[in-house]
């Protein structure tokens, strides 16, 4: 599956990191379910150690170029990622 993730039809929106502990997306429109989180309740640290607020948790469906769908059940919405 990892080799196909590199072939997501909207590839400019996603970067694959096989060592990541969570899925993060900055685009609200790709979420199929969306549960808002109170501001400041949860944060992640970006690569340069800056904190970024998690706006929501939800489900994202990625369409691969093989026409298969990859479901990310617990993706985080972080606006300034």
C-alpha positions in Angstrom: 0.0 0.0 0.0 2.9 2.4 0.8 4.0 2.4 -2.9 0.5 3.3 -4.0 0.2 6.1 -1.5 2.9 7.9 -3.5 0.4 7.9 -6.3 -2.5 9.7 -4.7 -4.6 11.4 -7.4 -4.3 14.7 -5.5 -0.6 14.2 -4.7 0.3 17.8 -4.2 -1.8 17.8 -1.0 -0.1 14.8 0.6 3.4 13.8 1.6 4.1 10.2 2.7 6.2 9.7 5.9 6.2 6.0 6.8 7.6 6.8 10.2 4.9 9.2 11.1 2.8 8.6 14.2 -0.3 10.5 12.9 -1.9 11.7 9.7 -2.1 15.5 9.4 -3.9 17.6 6.7 -4.2 21.3 6.4 -7.2 21.2 3.9 -10.6 21.0 5.6 -12.3 20.1 2.3 -10.8 16.6 2.1 -12.4 15.4 5.4 -15.4 13.2 5.1 -16.2 13.4 8.8 -15.1 16.2 11.1 -15.1 16.5 14.9 -14.0 20.0 16.0 -11.6 20.3 18.9 -11.7 23.3 21.3 -8.9 25.8 20.6 -5.7 25.0 22.5 -7.0 21.6 23.7 -4.6 19.6 21.5 -1.4 20.7 19.7 1.3 19.1 17.5 4.8 20.3 17.0 5.9 21.1 13.5 9.4 20.2 12.2 10.9 23.5 13.4 9.5 22.8 16.9 6.7 25.4 16.6 3.4 24.3 18.2 0.3 24.2 15.9 -3.2 23.8 17.2 -5.3 20.8 16.1 -8.6 22.1 14.8 -10.4 18.8 14.4 -10.1 15.0 14.1 -11.8 13.1 11.3 -11.8 10.8 8.4 -10.1 11.4 5.1 -10.4 9.2 2.0 -7.6 9.3 -0.5 -8.2 8.0 -4.0 -5.1 6.3 -5.4 -4.4 6.2 -9.1 -5.2 2.5 -9.0 -8.8 3.6 -8.2 -8.5 2.0 -4.7 -9.5 4.2 -1.7 -7.2 4.6 1.3 -9.1 5.6 4.5 -7.3 7.6 7.2 -9.7 7.2 10.1 -8.0 9.5 12.6 -6.6 12.3 10.6 -5.9 15.6 12.2 -6.8 19.0 10.7 -4.0 21.5 11.4 -4.5 24.7 9.5 -0.9 25.9 9.3 0.8 22.6 8.5 
